Amino acid sequence: MVYKVSSILALAACFALTVNGQKQIQGITSGYLSKTFDASFNLPHGALGQVPVSNLNSPLFTCRTNGFTFPDVKSYNASPGEMLLVKWDNSSPVLASSGSANITGPCNFYMASTAAGTDKLSWFRIAEQGYETERGWCTDIIKTTGSLVVSIPDNLKGGDYLFRTEVIDLAYADKTATQDPSRGAQFYADCLKFNIPGNTNGIIPSTNLVSFPGAYKETDPSLVLTLGADGKPTGGKYTVPGPALYSQKP
């Protein structure tokens, strides 16, 4: 079953993974068992900090990092089917509600196996949150709740993975960054290392796999559009960019 973010927000109390504005895991709660971690599981941004990436062909686009091999970064153990609560803290620009940092747009969640190394990762999309008439954009939900819930696919093959969160800011998407370097869709991507235990043999169809950079074109209709004065998409409809959501079949 494919979980969209909008369909599982109520399950946050069941299983929660907490990540702060710098994407450092603060703790995890499952039932009555809780554990607090003292180290970051996030691939570090380095000098880039919380600055977004607008160049879709940049090597920084994938995770806002220089490379993917960081020996000091631990892997978080996540079980297939696990519910994760991804939380942004008050210092994150994603939570800004006014001014130039008023981020407006959709969210995507990806995973990629690192079993064959990290030279050429193949990513599959496990959840999305775009625009809804009642709740607005994904970023509106984040500003209200501070968090989103996603589900790890329940039949993933055991092994090491990268987990990628992507918040897309469309506030300046009336032009591409090529047309105007001060405009264009802006991407806030963050990645964590995951280890998935188990003996399942789930195979991701090639039609669900994409590479970063390369998955998006800056001229995609979902990335070049003019929002209304109220921040709504034209006609109240919007298609989140990305490949088809991975269908989790047992």
C-alpha positions in Angstrom: 0.0 0.0 0.0 1.3 3.5 -0.8 1.0 6.0 2.0 0.7 9.6 1.2 1.6 12.0 4.0 -2.0 13.3 4.2 -3.4 9.8 5.0 -1.1 9.0 7.9 -0.8 12.2 10.0 -3.0 10.7 12.7 -0.6 7.8 13.2 2.2 10.0 14.5 1.5 8.8 18.1 2.1 5.2 17.0 5.8 5.6 16.0 7.8 8.8 15.9 11.2 9.8 14.5 12.2 13.3 15.5 14.5 15.4 13.4 15.4 19.0 14.2 16.1 21.9 11.9 19.7 20.7 11.3 18.2 17.3 10.7 19.6 15.7 13.8 17.6 12.8 15.3 16.5 13.7 18.8 14.7 10.5 19.7 12.4 7.8 18.7 9.3 6.5 20.5 7.4 3.3 19.9 4.7 2.4 22.3 6.2 2.7 25.8 9.8 2.3 24.7 11.9 5.4 24.0 15.5 6.0 23.2 17.5 9.3 22.9 20.4 9.5 20.6 23.5 11.7 21.2 24.8 11.8 17.6 23.6 13.1 14.3 22.4 10.6 11.7 22.2 13.3 9.1 24.7 13.7 6.2 26.2 17.2 7.1 25.6 20.2 4.9 29.0 21.7 5.8 29.4 25.3 4.7 26.1 25.2 2.8 24.1 25.2 6.1 20.4 25.8 5.6 20.8 27.5 2.2 18.6 25.9 -0.5 19.8 24.7 -3.9 18.2 26.0 -7.1 20.6 24.5 -9.6 19.0 21.2 -10.5 22.3 20.0 -12.1 24.4 20.7 -9.1 26.1 17.8 -7.2 24.7 19.5 -4.1 21.2 19.0 -5.2 20.8 15.5 -3.9 21.3 16.0 -0.2 23.0 19.4 0.0 26.2 17.6 0.8 29.6 17.0 -0.9 29.3 13.3 -1.4 27.6 10.6 0.6 30.3 8.7 2.5 30.6 10.1 6.0 32.1 7.4 8.3 31.2 9.3 11.5 27.5 9.5 10.6 25.6 6.6 12.2 22.9 4.6 10.5 19.4 4.6 12.0 17.8 1.2 12.3 14.3 1.4 10.8 12.0 -1.6 10.3 9.9 -2.1 7.1 6.5 -0.5 7.5 7.7 1.7 10.3 6.0 5.1 10.7 8.4 8.1 11.0 7.6 11.5 12.3 9.9 14.0 10.6 10.0 17.2 12.7 11.5 20.6 11.9 12.5 22.8 14.8 11.9 26.6 15.2 15.3 27.5 13.7 14.5 25.8 10.4 13.7 28.2 7.5 10.9 25.7 6.5 9.0 26.9 9.6 9.2 30.6 8.7 5.7 32.1 8.4 6.5 35.5 6.9 9.0 37.6 5.1 11.5 36.6 2.5 11.9 33.1 4.1 8.2 32.3 3.7 8.7 29.0 2.0 5.7 27.8 0.0 5.4 24.5 -1.7 5.2 20.7 -1.8 7.3 17.9 -0.1 8.7 14.6 -1.3 10.3 11.7 0.5 12.7 9.3 -1.3 14.9 6.3 -0.4 17.9 4.8 -2.2 19.8 1.6 -1.5 23.5 2.0 -1.0 24.2 -1.8 -1.4 26.1 -1.1 -4.6 27.9 1.9 -3.3 27.1 5.6 -3.6 28.6 6.5 -7.0 25.3 6.3 -8.8 22.3 6.1 -6.5 18.8 5.1 -7.8 16.1 6.8 -5.8 12.4 5.8 -5.4 9.7 8.0 -4.0 7.8 6.7 -1.0 5.5 9.7 -0.1 4.4 13.1 -1.2 2.4 16.0 0.1 1.4 18.7 -2.4 -1.5 21.1 -2.2 -4.9 20.5 -0.6 -7.9 23.0 -0.6 -8.5 22.7 3.2 -4.9 22.4 4.5 -2.9 24.3 1.8 0.6 23.4 0.9 2.8 20.8 2.5 4.8 23.8 4.0 1.5 25.1 5.5 1.1 21.8 7.3 4.6 21.9 8.5 4.2 25.5 9.8 1.1 24.4 11.7 2.2 21.0 13.1 6.0 21.3 12.8 6.1 17.8 11.4 5.0 15.2 8.8 4.6 11.5 9.0 5.8 9.0 6.4 5.9 5.2 6.2 8.9 3.1 5.4 7.8 0.6 2.6 6.8 -2.6 4.2 8.6 -5.0 1.8 12.0 -3.4 1.4 14.9 -5.6 0.9 17.2 -5.6 4.0 20.3 -3.4 3.8 21.6 0.1 3.9 19.7 3.0 2.5 19.7 6.8 2.3 16.4 8.5 3.4 15.9 11.9 1.6 13.4 14.6 2.6 12.7 17.3 0.0 10.9 20.6 0.6 10.4 22.6 -2.6 9.9 26.4 -2.3 7.8 27.8 -5.2 7.6 31.3 -3.9 10.0 32.5 -6.7 9.1 29.9 -9.3 7.5 32.3 -11.8 10.9 32.1 -13.7 13.6 29.5 -13.8 17.0 30.0 -12.2 18.5 30.0 -15.6 16.3 32.9 -16.7 16.9 34.8 -13.5 19.5 33.6 -10.9 17.5 35.3 -8.2 14.3 33.3 -9.0 13.4 29.7 -9.6 12.2 26.8 -7.5 14.4 26.2 -4.5 15.1 22.8 -2.9 15.7 22.0 0.7 16.9 18.4 0.7 18.2 16.5 3.7 19.4 12.9 3.9 19.9 10.4 6.7 21.5 7.0 6.7 19.1 4.1 7.4 19.6 0.3 7.9 16.6 -1.9 7.2 16.8 -5.3 8.7 14.9 -8.3 7.4 15.0 -11.0 4.7 12.3 -9.6 2.3 13.1 -9.5 -1.4 11.2 -6.4 -2.5 12.4 -5.3 -5.9 11.9 -1.7 -6.9 10.6 -1.5 -10.5 12.9 0.4 -12.8 10.0 2.7 -13.7 10.1 4.0 -10.1 13.8 4.7 -10.1 15.4 8.1 -10.8 18.8 9.7 -10.3 19.8 13.0 -8.7 20.7 15.2 -10.4 18.5 14.4 -13.4 15.1 13.5 -12.0 13.7 17.0 -12.6 14.0 19.6 -15.4 13.8 23.2 -14.3 11.1 23.8 -17.0 8.8 21.1 -15.5 5.3 22.7 -15.1 5.4 21.7 -11.5 8.5 23.8 -11.0 7.7 26.9 -13.1 4.4 28.5 -12.1 3.0 31.7 -10.8 1.2 31.4 -7.5 -1.8 33.6 -6.7 -1.6 36.5 -4.2 -2.9 34.0 -1.6 -0.2 31.5 -2.4 -2.6 29.1 -4.0 -1.8 27.3 -7.4 -3.8 28.3 -10.4 -7.2 26.6 -10.3 -6.3 25.1 -6.9 -4.7 22.1 -8.5 -1.0 21.0 -8.4 0.9 17.9 -9.4 3.9 17.1 -7.2 7.0 16.5 -9.4 8.8 13.2 -9.3 8.4 9.6 -10.4 5.4 7.4 -9.6 5.1 6.6 -5.9 6.6 3.2 -5.1 3.7 0.7 -4.9 4.4 -1.5 -1.8 3.3 -5.0 -2.8 3.8 -7.9 -0.4 
